[in-house]
Amino acid sequence: MGDAFKALSDPTRRKILELLQEQSLNAGEIAEQFHMTKPSISHHLTILKHSGLIVDERQGQNIVYSLDMSVFQEMMKWFMNFTKVGDNENEK
């Protein structure tokens, strides 16, 4: 989960996740949304993939990226447990 937090620290990667929340996209479609080189976008996609936040699937000539909600669910569970610990301490 640490890699996911690190991946989320970058605004470009957060924007990519927002795009993928709407629909699955290939690298070219993602790159069209940014003013940066395709290798830079590829680097961000690699970080997101290694963090477990996205998955890729070959569809013909393209690789299509989509969100992997399992890591998001894990993070939300952590946040919820974290806030419960804080609530319990405030009740003392």
Helices and strands as residue ranges (DSSP letters): H 2-8, H 11-22, E 25-26, H 27-31, H 38-51, E 54-59, E 62-67, H 69-91
